[in-house]
Amino acid sequence: MPTLEFKGKQFIYSHHLSFPFRELKVDAANPTPRPARNPRWMTT
């Protein structure tokens, strides 16, 4: 299997591991936002 080798790879790997892992939890009191009624990408 091919691997990526580049300058700074070890820094990126160790930086990724320095952040604590947290599971995202759904809050029933705060539902996901509804999409905008008139998104900018739909206007022409």
N, C-alpha and C positions, 0 to 999 in steps of 0.2 A: 504494500500500500504506500503511495507517495506521501511524503511529509513536506511541510513548508519550513524552510529555513531562511531566516532573515535577521538582520541586525536589530536588536532590541526585542526579540521574541521572548526572551527570559524575563525582561522587565514587564512586558504586557501580561505574561502568565502570572507572575507574582503579584502584580497590581490587581488583577482580577480576583485572586485569592485573598487579598487583604480586606475585602468588604464582607461583612457578615451576611449570611443567608437568612432571609425571612420569607416565610410563606405568605402569599397574598391571600387575604380573607375578604369575602364578599360581605358588605355591610347592608343588611336588609333595609335599614332606615334611610340609606342613601343610595337609591337605585342608579343605574347607569344613565348618563344624560341622553336625552333624545337628540337625534340629528337636527341640524338647523333646518328651518323651513325653506330657506332660499340660499343654499350654499353658493359661494362665489364661483366655484368651478362649473356650475350649471348655467350661469348667466352668460349670454353671448351678445 
